[in-house]
């Protein structure tokens, strides 16, 4: 049985996520659909890339991964379908593909949606479902769209580096209000080079050791650890770190007096100093 994952910024308050799933089930009745998330923050590319990248690596080879995030950030002309590290990724041509893969995928084709008269989410999902149906039937990837097509490429959000520091951005705040930073264990250890360190963030809060679990500190105390995806996480044992420490995620948006959405830039970074 084929597997398909679905990630979107639709939320679950209306019909859209279910209607999109229906397009894939109609075209591929035997497919098994797994939700990654439908609560990606609007226009938050780094968050979408983190969620997809962290989930995708756990799936069996040849799983189809559909990412419907910021679909209409720009007028869509094509979809991109990639094969990379034995996984299929299908998303709008908005730069998310390379942010998720963190490199150029092994093979990419373009699927034109110019001929779709009504370029709404349901019709685009139907075009994606048809591409997956053809792949599942054994049709070669290169026959389904335009091979070696030019596509939008964006770099994954990476931490800033100095000789004695590394600065990361808050990628995601989970359901427990634990705060995930875009610093991987490998990046941390390479920059640390065996030195002592201090993790410093809002209100002069400092953490000077990495724990293995939340329970390594007393209840109510702050803790730093690397989560199951391998990224630095700041938490409070049985508490909500984001709320209690006043931390906000990258590209979170707030309504201003003018009614225009603007980026909130305060408190989105965490710096680690080495000594």
N, C-alpha and C positions, 0 to 999 in steps of 0.2 A: 504494500500500500504506500502510495506517495505521501510525503509530508509537505505541508506548506505553512510557513509562519506569516503572520500579518502584524505589521506595526503601523500605527496611524496617529494623527493628532485630532481624530474625530470626537473622542470621548465616548461615553456610553449612555448619554441622556436621550438620544434620539435613535432613529431607525438606521442610520447610515452604515455603521459597522456591520450590522446584520445583512443589509442589502448588498454590501460589497461581498461578503462571504457567499451570499446566494449566487453571485456571478461565477465564482470559482467552482461551486458545487454543481451548478448547471452544466458547465463545460467539462468538469472532471468529477463525476458522481462518486468515485471511490476515494477521493482525496481526503486526507485528515488535516484539518486546519487547527493550528496552535496559535493563540494570541501571545505576542510578546508584550505589547502595550498599546492602548488606544488613548493614552493620556500624555503623550509628548507635548510639551509646552509649545504653543504656536510660534513658528519661525525659529525654534531653538535647534539649529542644526547640530551643535556639539552634543546636546543631550540625546538627540535621535541617534547619532553615530555611536555614542557610548552604549546606549541600551541595545542596539542591534548588534554591535561588535561583540559585546559581552555574552549575548544569548546565542548568536549564530555558531560560535566555536563549539558549543555543546551538542549540536545536532548531527545526526548521521550524514554521511556523504550523500550528495545529490538531492539534498532538501532544497525546496524552492522558498526563497525569502522575499516577500513582497513588502515594500516600504512605501506607504502613501502619506508622506509628510511634506508640508509646504508645497502641495501639488500645484497650486495656483499662485505661488510667490511671483512667478513670471508666467507669461502666456506659454503654455506647453506646446511644443512642436513635435517632440518625440519622447518615447520612453527608452530607457537603456536596460539591456539585459546582459548580465555578465556571468561568466563562469570563472570562479576564483577559489583555489584551495578546495576543490571538489564540492563547491556549493554554488547554487544559482542565486543571483541577486537581481531583482527587478524593481526599478524605481523611476520616478520622473527624472528628467535630465536637468537637475538643479545643483549638482555638485556633491550630493550626499554619497554617491557611489564610492568616490575615492576617500571621503572622510571615514566611511565605514571600513573599507579595505586597508586604509593607511598606506596605500601604494597603488600603482596602476594595475588593474585586474589582468589576468592572463588572457582573457578574450572578452570583447565587448561588441555587441551589435546594437544598432538603433532600430526602434520600431516606430514608424511614422504614425502619428495620430491626426495628421492634416485632413485625412479623408473622413474622419468622424465628424458628422454634421453638428452634433450636440456634444461639445467637449466638457461634459460634466463628470463628476466622480464615478457614477455608475457605468457610463459608457467607457471610460478609461479602464475601469476594473474589468469590464468585459473583454477589452482588447488584451489586457494582461492574461486573463484566464484562457483566451484562445491561444496565446503564445505558449503557455504552459501545457495546454492540451496537445499541441503539436510536438513539443519536446517529449512529453510522456509517451506519445505514439511512436517515438524513435526518429523523428525528423531531425536532421543535423542543425545545430545552432545557427550556422551560417546561412541556412536556407530560410530562416524565420524572419530575418531583418537584414539590415545593411551592415556587412562586416567592416571592422576597422573604422567605424564611424567616428567623426570628431564629436566630443562630448564635453560638457562642463566639468572641470576638475577643481576641487577645493581641498586645501590642506586640513588635516585633522588639527584640532586645537591642542597645541603642545605647551608644556610649561616653559617659562623663561629660566635661563641658566646664568649663574655667575660663578666666580672661582670659589666662593664660600657660601653660596646660597642657591636655592631653587624656588621659584614662585609658580604656584599652580592656581588654576581657576576652579570655582565650584561648578561641577557639571550637573549634579543631580542631587535632589533631596528626596529620600525614600519615604515610605509610608510611616516609618518610625521617627522621621525627621533626622535621621543620620545623614551626614553631609559627605558626599563623594567628591574628591578632588582629582583633577586630571594628571596625577603623578603616579606612575606605575612603580611597582616594587623594584623593577630592574633600573628604571631611571633614578629612583631614590638611592639605591645602593651604589650605582656607578658614580653619582655625584657626591655621595657621602664619603666614599673611599675609606671606610673604617673610622671616620671621625665621630665625635660626639655631636649632638644636634639639639636644636630647639625649634619646635613648630609653633609659630606665632600667628595669631589671628585677632579678630576684633576684641576690643576692651583689654588689650594687653594679655590675653589668655595665652598660656604657654604649656606645651606638652613636650617632655624631653625623653620619652621612650616609646617604642612600638610594642603593643601588646598582641597577644595571640587571639584573645576573645574579649567580649565586653565584661565578662565576670572577673577579669584580671584586676579590676579596680573596684573599690567599694561602691555600693549603690549611690547614685547621684553624682559620681565623679566623672570627669571627662576622660576620654580614652582615644588613642589613635591606633589604628590597625590597618592592615591591607585586607580588603574584602575578597569574596570568592572570585571576583573578576580580576583581582590583582591590582586594584587602585586604592590609593590612600583614602581612609575614611575617618572622619571625626565624629564621635558619638558621645553620649552620656549613658552610663549604665542605668537602664530603666528610666531614662528621661528623654526629652526631645532637644537634641543639640541645636538644631536650626532655630527654634523658638527661644530657647534659654540663652543662647550665645549671640543671637541677633544676626545670624548668617543668612545670606540670600543667594540663590542660584544664578549662574551665568545667564544673562539675557532674560531674566525675569522682567516682566513689564508691569507698569502701574499707570492707572489713569491720572492724567494731569488735569489742572483746572480747565484747560482748553478743550478737553475731551480727546486729545490726540495721545495715542500710545507712545511712550518714550521708554528707552532703556534706563533701568536703575543701575548705576555704575558702582554704588557704594557697597562695600563689604563682600565683594565677589572673589577676592584673592586670599590665598594662604601662603605664607612664606616660611621656608625652612632654612635656618642658618646653621652652618657647620663650623666646628672649631677644633 
